[in-house]
Amino acid sequence: MLEEIRIKHSSAILNSIFEGPENIIAFSLDQNYQYIFFNQAHSQTMKNIWGVDIEIGKSMLDYISYPEDREKAKENFDRVLSGENFIIIEEYGEENLSRNYWENIYNPIQSDEKIIGINVFCIDITERQKAQEALQLSQIRLENAMDLAKLANWELDLSNRILTFNDRFYSMLGTTAEKEGGYKIGVDTYIRRYVYPDDVQPLAEFIESSFEEGRSVFSNELNHRVIRNDGEIRHVAIQIRFIPATEEESAYVYGSIQDITERKKVEEKLKKSLDEKEVLIKEIHHRVKNNLMVISSLLNLQSQYIKDKEALSIFRESQNRARSMALIHERLYRSSDLKQIDFGEYIKTLSKDLFHSCITNPQQVQLNMQVENLMVDINTTVPLGLIVNELITNSMKHGFVGDAKGEINIEFHKDGDEFILVVDDTGVGFPDDIDFRNTSTLGLQLVNNLTNQINGKIELNRDNGTEFRITFKEQYK
């Protein structure tokens, strides 16, 4: 009977964890690909992309109507059952319903050193994929527009290795045909006078090989730097059109050149921006994974001490901590600024969730919030979110005994370069014989440790109920 209770409680805990974050889809299969667990997000997703209502004990493969998708899924499941852990981006779904892109994390389920099933976590990245495709399309259009633009032209006499330039070409080089003695110049002279020294060898080899192979070269293949007559270094793109020799005519080469210096600057700026976002997104995924591992470990430790009804309270506190971390990552994932979030809005959402979860009689306790919409860095928001969770939970859980009524007040504002968080209640007050900095309760231990982590200062005021005040400065700018 005790074992059944433990199993029931463990199942309830896991369900609440996986049903919390809206953007995390999770399911588990046994060795026969049959469902042993799935969260509501996965159930709804299967309905959206395959039009099916899934059930525990049924094979997931039976729900996938496209043979190629079914075979792909089976291959991935078999890899996991053989002991692999991997992350892969995949596309699933019926065309007439919803064909989406997913970032899927596959992990085996092990018991007594045996693999008994599969865990899969999924994140819908369809919008991100569409954005990437839109960016690629934009780049193609940009290249087409450049092809239609008026470019500097040149021709090459292969037998004599003589280039013929137009006025625009000479203007690009900061000179004129008159100064250069005409429109013709030897290939070796051009390279020696105008091509950036580090680019001479690769440019010469590339052009020579293209001539030998008789193939045309386009601007996206051949870029190099030139040194103008005034000493300025510019980036140029070359197009080569190669006309093979015939019985009547010798081989003919002509092409165009365009100054792409500004485009290079834009591309480097765009690449830097995209790289930063990619790093941040990966960091978010990494943090989500670590937080879920913390939750899993915490619940595992707590489950060892289940002996009475108080276990329900322990589980609820753990679930609230998981929910507070998940809410942080959800807001970061959805935010246009991946480095920080609006922490005032976060406090409002978290406080309302905790209020509905902990307060059974809304008439008993009044929740007041005076919070400013302040942006806080990602490295601060996770520990600060847990601090807010613990302080609000303590007020709601311990501040009011029996039918006692009162208020819980939450403030968050900034004074100069210092953030100030205040959580106070008009309840029974904090016991005088307890040192909040040295206590055995996990919640206050977390509050103290996490305050130290953000280099903050915590103060307790017992004058009228209980008031905790935490001040800190932004560590990352």
C-alpha positions as CSV (number, residue, x, y, z in Angstrom):
1,M,0.0,0.0,0.0
2,L,2.8,2.4,0.9
3,E,4.5,1.6,-2.4
4,E,1.3,2.4,-4.3
5,I,1.1,5.8,-2.5
6,R,4.7,6.6,-3.4
7,I,4.1,5.7,-7.0
8,K,0.9,7.8,-7.1
9,H,2.7,10.8,-5.6
10,S,5.6,10.5,-7.9
11,S,3.4,10.3,-10.9
12,A,1.5,13.4,-9.7
13,I,4.7,15.3,-9.2
14,L,6.1,14.4,-12.7
15,N,2.8,15.3,-14.3
16,S,2.7,18.7,-12.7
17,I,6.3,19.4,-13.7
18,F,5.9,18.5,-17.3
19,E,2.5,20.2,-17.6
20,G,3.9,23.5,-16.3
21,P,6.1,25.0,-19.1
22,E,4.0,25.7,-22.2
23,N,6.9,25.4,-24.6
24,I,8.2,22.0,-23.4
25,I,6.6,18.9,-25.1
26,A,7.5,15.6,-23.4
27,F,6.6,12.0,-23.8
28,S,8.0,8.5,-22.8
29,L,7.8,5.2,-24.7
30,D,8.6,1.6,-23.7
31,Q,10.7,-0.8,-25.7
32,N,7.7,-1.4,-28.1
33,Y,7.3,2.3,-28.8
34,Q,4.1,2.3,-26.7
35,Y,3.2,5.4,-24.6
36,I,3.9,5.2,-20.9
37,F,3.7,8.9,-20.4
38,F,2.9,12.1,-22.3
39,N,2.1,15.7,-21.2
40,Q,-0.9,17.7,-22.4
41,A,1.3,19.7,-24.7
42,H,2.3,16.5,-26.6
43,S,-1.2,15.3,-26.7
44,Q,-2.4,18.5,-28.2
45,T,0.5,18.6,-30.7
46,M,-0.3,15.1,-31.9
47,K,-3.9,16.3,-32.5
48,N,-2.7,19.3,-34.4
49,I,-0.1,17.7,-36.7
50,W,-1.7,14.2,-37.2
51,G,-5.3,14.7,-36.2
52,V,-5.3,11.9,-33.6
53,D,-6.2,11.4,-30.0
54,I,-3.3,9.4,-28.4
55,E,-3.6,6.9,-25.5
56,I,-1.3,5.4,-22.9
57,G,-0.3,1.8,-24.0
58,K,-0.7,2.6,-27.8
59,S,2.3,2.6,-30.1
60,M,3.2,6.1,-31.2
61,L,4.2,4.8,-34.6
62,D,0.6,3.8,-35.3
63,Y,-0.4,7.4,-35.0
64,I,2.0,8.7,-37.7
65,S,0.3,8.4,-41.0
66,Y,3.2,9.3,-43.3
67,P,5.4,6.3,-44.0
68,E,8.6,8.3,-44.3
69,D,8.0,10.1,-41.0
70,R,7.1,6.8,-39.3
71,E,10.3,5.2,-40.5
72,K,12.3,8.3,-39.4
73,A,10.8,8.2,-36.0
74,K,11.4,4.4,-35.6
75,E,15.1,4.9,-36.5
76,N,15.5,7.6,-33.8
77,F,13.7,5.4,-31.2
78,D,15.9,2.5,-32.1
79,R,19.0,4.6,-31.7
80,V,17.9,5.6,-28.2
81,L,17.0,2.0,-27.2
82,S,20.6,1.1,-28.2
83,G,21.9,3.6,-25.6
84,E,22.3,6.9,-27.6
85,N,21.6,10.4,-26.3
86,F,21.2,13.0,-29.1
87,I,19.5,16.2,-30.2
88,I,18.2,16.5,-33.7
89,I,16.0,19.0,-35.7
90,E,13.2,17.2,-37.6
91,E,10.0,18.0,-39.5
92,Y,6.8,16.1,-38.8
93,G,3.0,16.5,-39.5
94,E,0.4,16.1,-42.2
95,E,0.6,18.9,-44.9
96,N,-3.1,19.6,-44.6
97,L,-3.0,19.9,-40.8
98,S,0.3,21.4,-39.6
99,R,3.8,20.5,-40.8
100,N,6.2,21.8,-38.1
101,Y,9.9,21.8,-37.3
102,W,11.0,20.4,-34.0
103,E,14.2,20.4,-31.9
104,N,14.0,16.9,-30.3
105,I,16.1,15.7,-27.4
106,Y,16.3,11.9,-27.1
107,N,17.4,10.1,-23.9
108,P,17.1,6.4,-22.9
109,I,15.3,5.3,-19.7
110,Q,17.6,3.0,-17.7
111,S,16.7,0.7,-14.8
112,D,19.2,-1.7,-13.2
113,E,21.6,-0.8,-16.0
114,K,19.0,-1.9,-18.6
115,I,17.3,0.4,-21.1
116,I,13.6,0.0,-20.7
117,G,12.3,2.9,-22.7
118,I,12.7,6.4,-24.2
119,N,12.3,9.9,-23.0
120,V,11.8,12.7,-25.6
121,F,11.7,16.5,-25.0
122,C,10.5,18.6,-28.0
123,I,10.6,22.3,-28.7
124,D,8.6,23.7,-31.7
125,I,11.1,25.8,-33.7
126,T,8.8,26.3,-36.7
127,E,8.8,30.1,-36.4
128,R,12.6,30.2,-36.0
129,Q,13.0,27.9,-39.1
130,K,10.7,30.1,-41.1
131,A,12.7,33.1,-40.1
132,Q,15.9,31.4,-41.3
133,E,14.2,30.5,-44.6
134,A,13.0,34.1,-45.0
135,L,16.5,35.3,-44.3
136,Q,17.8,33.0,-47.0
137,L,15.2,34.2,-49.5
138,S,16.1,37.8,-48.6
139,Q,19.7,37.1,-49.4
140,I,18.8,35.6,-52.8
141,R,16.8,38.6,-53.7
142,L,19.7,40.8,-52.6
143,E,22.0,38.9,-54.9
144,N,19.5,39.2,-57.8
145,A,19.3,42.9,-57.3
146,M,23.1,43.2,-57.3
147,D,23.2,41.3,-60.6
148,L,20.7,43.8,-62.1
149,A,22.8,46.8,-60.9
150,K,25.2,48.6,-63.2
151,L,28.6,47.1,-62.6
152,A,32.1,47.8,-63.7
153,N,32.9,45.6,-66.8
154,W,36.1,44.1,-68.0
155,E,37.3,41.7,-70.8
156,L,40.3,39.5,-71.0
157,D,42.5,38.5,-74.0
158,L,43.6,35.1,-72.9
159,S,46.4,34.7,-75.5
160,N,48.1,38.0,-74.5
161,R,46.9,38.2,-70.9
162,I,45.6,41.7,-71.4
163,L,42.6,43.1,-69.5
164,T,40.4,45.8,-70.9
165,F,38.6,48.0,-68.3
166,N,35.8,50.6,-68.6
167,D,35.7,54.0,-66.9
168,R,33.6,52.7,-64.0
169,F,36.3,50.1,-63.2
170,Y,39.0,52.7,-63.1
171,S,36.8,54.9,-61.0
172,M,36.4,52.1,-58.5
173,L,40.2,51.9,-58.3
174,G,40.5,55.7,-57.7
175,T,42.1,56.5,-61.0
176,T,41.2,57.1,-64.7
177,A,42.1,55.5,-68.1
178,E,43.9,58.7,-69.0
179,K,46.2,58.5,-66.0
180,E,46.8,54.8,-66.7
181,G,47.6,55.3,-70.3
182,G,44.5,53.7,-71.8
183,Y,41.9,51.1,-71.1
184,K,44.2,48.1,-71.4
185,I,46.4,46.7,-68.7
186,G,48.3,43.5,-68.2
187,V,47.0,40.9,-65.8
188,D,50.3,40.8,-63.9
189,T,50.4,44.6,-63.7
190,Y,46.8,44.8,-62.3
191,I,47.5,42.2,-59.7
192,R,50.8,43.8,-58.6
193,R,49.4,47.3,-58.4
194,Y,45.9,46.9,-57.1
195,V,45.2,43.5,-55.5
196,Y,45.8,43.3,-51.7
197,P,49.1,41.3,-51.2
198,D,47.5,38.6,-49.0
199,D,44.9,38.0,-51.7
200,V,47.2,37.7,-54.7
201,Q,48.1,34.0,-54.5
202,P,44.6,32.6,-53.8
203,L,43.1,35.0,-56.4
204,A,45.6,34.0,-59.1
205,E,45.2,30.2,-58.3
206,F,41.4,30.5,-58.4
207,I,41.3,32.4,-61.7
208,E,43.9,30.1,-63.3
209,S,41.9,27.0,-62.3
210,S,38.7,28.4,-63.6
211,F,40.3,29.2,-67.0
212,E,41.8,25.7,-67.2
213,E,38.4,24.2,-66.5
214,G,36.6,26.6,-68.7
215,R,33.9,27.4,-66.1
216,S,32.2,30.6,-65.2
217,V,32.7,32.2,-61.8
218,F,30.1,34.2,-59.9
219,S,30.6,36.9,-57.3
220,N,29.7,34.7,-54.3
221,E,32.7,32.5,-55.2
222,L,35.4,35.1,-55.9
223,N,35.8,38.0,-53.5
224,H,39.0,39.8,-52.7
225,R,40.4,43.2,-51.6
226,V,41.8,45.9,-53.7
227,I,44.0,48.9,-52.8
228,R,42.9,52.1,-54.5
229,N,45.3,54.8,-55.7
230,D,44.6,56.8,-52.5
231,G,45.6,53.8,-50.3
232,E,42.0,52.9,-49.2
233,I,41.3,49.1,-49.0
234,R,38.0,48.0,-50.5
235,H,36.3,44.6,-50.9
236,V,35.2,43.7,-54.4
237,A,33.3,40.8,-56.0
238,I,34.2,39.4,-59.4
239,Q,32.1,37.6,-61.9
240,I,33.7,35.7,-64.8
241,R,31.9,34.6,-67.9
242,F,33.9,32.0,-69.8
243,I,33.0,31.4,-73.5
244,P,34.7,28.2,-74.7
245,A,36.7,28.2,-78.0
246,T,35.0,27.1,-81.2
247,E,36.4,26.1,-84.6
248,E,35.7,29.7,-85.8
249,E,36.6,31.7,-82.6
250,S,39.1,31.5,-79.7
251,A,38.0,31.3,-76.1
252,Y,36.6,34.6,-74.8
253,V,36.4,35.8,-71.2
254,Y,34.6,38.8,-69.9
255,G,33.0,39.7,-66.5
256,S,32.1,42.4,-64.0
257,I,33.3,43.7,-60.7
258,Q,31.4,45.4,-57.9
259,D,32.5,47.2,-54.7
260,I,30.9,45.2,-51.9
261,T,32.6,46.9,-49.0
262,E,29.4,48.2,-47.4
263,R,27.8,44.8,-47.9
264,K,30.7,43.2,-46.2
265,K,30.3,45.4,-43.2
266,V,26.5,44.6,-43.1
267,E,27.2,40.9,-43.4
268,E,29.8,41.0,-40.6
269,K,27.4,42.9,-38.4
270,L,24.5,40.5,-39.2
271,K,26.8,37.5,-38.6
272,K,27.9,38.8,-35.2
273,S,24.2,39.5,-34.3
274,L,23.1,36.0,-35.4
275,D,26.1,34.4,-33.6
276,E,25.2,36.2,-30.3
277,K,21.6,35.1,-30.6
278,E,22.6,31.5,-31.3
279,V,24.9,31.4,-28.3
280,L,22.1,32.9,-26.1
281,I,19.5,30.4,-27.4
282,K,21.8,27.5,-26.7
283,E,22.5,28.9,-23.3
284,I,18.8,29.0,-22.6
285,H,18.4,25.4,-23.6
286,H,21.3,24.5,-21.5
287,R,19.8,26.3,-18.5
288,V,16.4,24.7,-19.0
289,K,18.0,21.3,-19.1
290,N,20.1,22.0,-15.9
291,N,17.0,23.3,-14.1
292,L,15.0,20.2,-15.0
293,M,17.8,18.1,-13.7
294,V,17.8,20.0,-10.4
295,I,14.1,19.4,-10.1
296,S,14.5,15.8,-10.9
297,S,17.2,15.4,-8.3
298,L,15.3,17.4,-5.7
299,L,12.1,15.4,-6.1
300,N,14.1,12.2,-6.0
301,L,15.7,13.2,-2.7
302,Q,12.4,14.3,-1.2
303,S,10.6,11.1,-2.3
304,Q,12.9,9.1,0.0
305,Y,11.4,10.8,3.0
306,I,7.7,10.2,2.2
307,K,6.0,9.0,5.4
308,D,2.9,11.1,6.0
309,K,0.7,13.8,4.5
310,E,3.3,16.4,5.0
311,A,4.9,15.0,1.8
312,L,2.2,16.7,-0.2
313,S,3.5,20.1,1.1
314,I,7.0,19.2,0.2
315,F,6.0,18.3,-3.3
316,R,4.0,21.4,-3.7
317,E,7.0,23.6,-2.7
318,S,9.2,21.7,-5.2
319,Q,6.6,22.2,-7.9
320,N,6.5,25.9,-7.2
321,R,10.2,26.1,-7.5
322,A,10.1,24.3,-10.8
323,R,7.3,26.6,-12.0
324,S,9.3,29.7,-11.1
325,M,12.3,28.5,-13.1
326,A,10.2,27.4,-16.0
327,L,8.5,30.8,-16.1
328,I,11.8,32.5,-16.3
329,H,13.0,30.4,-19.3
330,E,9.6,30.7,-21.0
331,R,9.8,34.5,-20.9
332,L,13.4,34.5,-22.1
333,Y,12.5,32.2,-25.0
334,R,9.6,34.4,-26.0
335,S,11.4,37.7,-25.4
336,S,12.9,39.7,-28.4
337,D,15.8,40.6,-26.1
338,L,17.4,37.2,-25.1
339,K,19.7,38.8,-22.6
340,Q,17.1,40.1,-20.1
341,I,13.4,40.0,-19.2
342,D,10.8,42.3,-17.7
343,F,11.1,41.2,-14.1
344,G,8.2,43.3,-12.9
345,E,5.8,41.4,-15.2
346,Y,7.4,38.1,-14.1
347,I,6.7,39.0,-10.4
348,K,3.0,39.7,-11.2
349,T,2.5,36.4,-13.0
350,L,4.4,34.3,-10.4
351,S,2.6,36.0,-7.5
352,K,-0.9,35.4,-9.0
353,D,0.0,31.8,-9.7
354,L,1.2,31.2,-6.1
355,F,-1.8,33.0,-4.7
356,H,-4.2,30.7,-6.5
357,S,-2.2,27.7,-5.5
358,C,-1.6,28.4,-1.8
359,I,-4.6,30.6,-0.7
360,T,-7.8,28.5,-0.4
361,N,-9.9,31.5,0.7
362,P,-9.3,34.6,-1.5
363,Q,-11.3,36.7,1.0
364,Q,-8.8,35.9,3.8
365,V,-5.7,37.4,2.3
366,Q,-5.3,40.4,0.1
367,L,-2.4,40.5,-2.4
368,N,-1.0,44.0,-3.2
369,M,1.7,44.6,-5.8
370,Q,3.7,47.7,-6.5
371,V,6.3,46.6,-9.0
372,E,8.0,48.5,-11.8
373,N,8.6,47.0,-15.2
374,L,12.4,46.7,-14.9
375,M,14.6,44.7,-17.2
376,V,16.9,42.3,-15.4
377,D,19.8,40.3,-16.9
378,I,19.4,36.5,-17.5
379,N,22.2,35.7,-15.0
380,T,20.3,37.4,-12.3
381,T,16.7,36.5,-13.1
382,V,17.0,32.7,-12.3
383,P,18.3,33.0,-8.7
384,L,16.1,36.2,-8.2
385,G,13.0,34.3,-9.4
386,L,13.6,31.5,-6.9
387,I,14.1,34.1,-4.1
388,V,10.7,35.7,-5.0
389,N,9.1,32.3,-5.0
390,E,10.4,31.3,-1.6
391,L,9.5,34.6,0.1
392,I,6.0,34.8,-1.3
393,T,5.3,31.1,-0.5
394,N,6.5,31.6,3.1
395,S,4.1,34.5,3.6
396,M,1.2,32.7,2.1
397,K,1.9,29.4,3.9
398,H,3.0,30.6,7.3
399,G,1.9,34.2,7.7
400,F,-1.8,33.5,8.4
401,V,-3.0,30.9,10.9
402,G,-6.5,29.6,11.0
403,D,-9.0,32.2,9.8
404,A,-6.7,35.2,10.4
405,K,-7.0,37.8,7.7
406,G,-4.3,40.2,6.4
407,E,-2.3,41.5,3.5
408,I,0.7,40.4,1.5
409,N,2.6,43.3,-0.1
410,I,5.2,43.0,-2.9
411,E,7.3,45.8,-4.1
412,F,10.0,45.9,-6.8
413,H,11.7,49.1,-7.9
414,K,15.0,50.8,-8.6
415,D,16.8,53.5,-6.6
416,G,19.7,54.8,-8.6
417,D,21.7,51.7,-9.8
418,E,20.2,49.5,-7.0
419,F,17.3,47.2,-7.3
420,I,15.0,46.8,-4.3
421,L,12.7,43.8,-3.7
422,V,10.3,43.9,-0.6
423,V,8.0,41.1,0.4
424,D,6.0,41.7,3.6
425,D,2.9,40.4,5.2
426,T,0.7,41.5,8.2
427,G,0.4,38.0,9.6
428,V,1.6,36.4,12.8
429,G,5.2,37.5,12.3
430,F,8.5,35.8,12.1
431,P,9.5,33.9,15.3
432,D,11.9,35.9,17.5
433,D,13.8,32.7,18.5
434,I,14.8,31.8,14.9
435,D,17.8,33.3,13.1
436,F,16.7,33.5,9.5
437,R,20.3,33.5,8.3
438,N,21.0,30.2,10.1
439,T,17.9,27.9,9.8
440,S,17.2,24.3,8.9
441,T,14.4,25.1,6.5
442,L,15.3,24.6,2.9
443,G,13.3,27.7,1.7
444,L,15.3,30.2,3.8
445,Q,18.6,28.5,3.0
446,L,17.8,29.0,-0.6
447,V,16.9,32.7,-0.1
448,N,20.2,33.3,1.8
449,N,22.4,31.4,-0.7
450,L,20.8,32.9,-3.8
451,T,21.0,36.4,-2.4
452,N,24.8,35.8,-1.9
453,Q,24.9,34.5,-5.5
454,I,23.6,37.8,-6.9
455,N,25.9,39.8,-4.5
456,G,22.8,41.1,-2.7
457,K,21.9,42.1,0.9
458,I,18.9,40.7,2.8
459,E,17.3,42.3,5.8
460,L,14.4,41.2,8.1
461,N,11.9,43.6,9.8
462,R,9.6,42.1,12.5
463,D,7.9,45.3,13.5
464,N,4.5,44.7,11.8
465,G,4.3,41.1,10.7
466,T,7.2,40.0,8.6
467,E,9.1,42.1,6.0
468,F,12.1,40.8,3.9
469,R,14.0,43.4,2.0
470,I,16.6,42.4,-0.6
471,T,18.8,44.9,-2.4
472,F,21.3,44.2,-5.2
473,K,23.0,45.8,-8.2
474,E,23.0,44.6,-11.8
475,Q,26.1,42.4,-12.3
476,Y,26.0,42.1,-16.0
477,K,25.6,45.1,-18.4
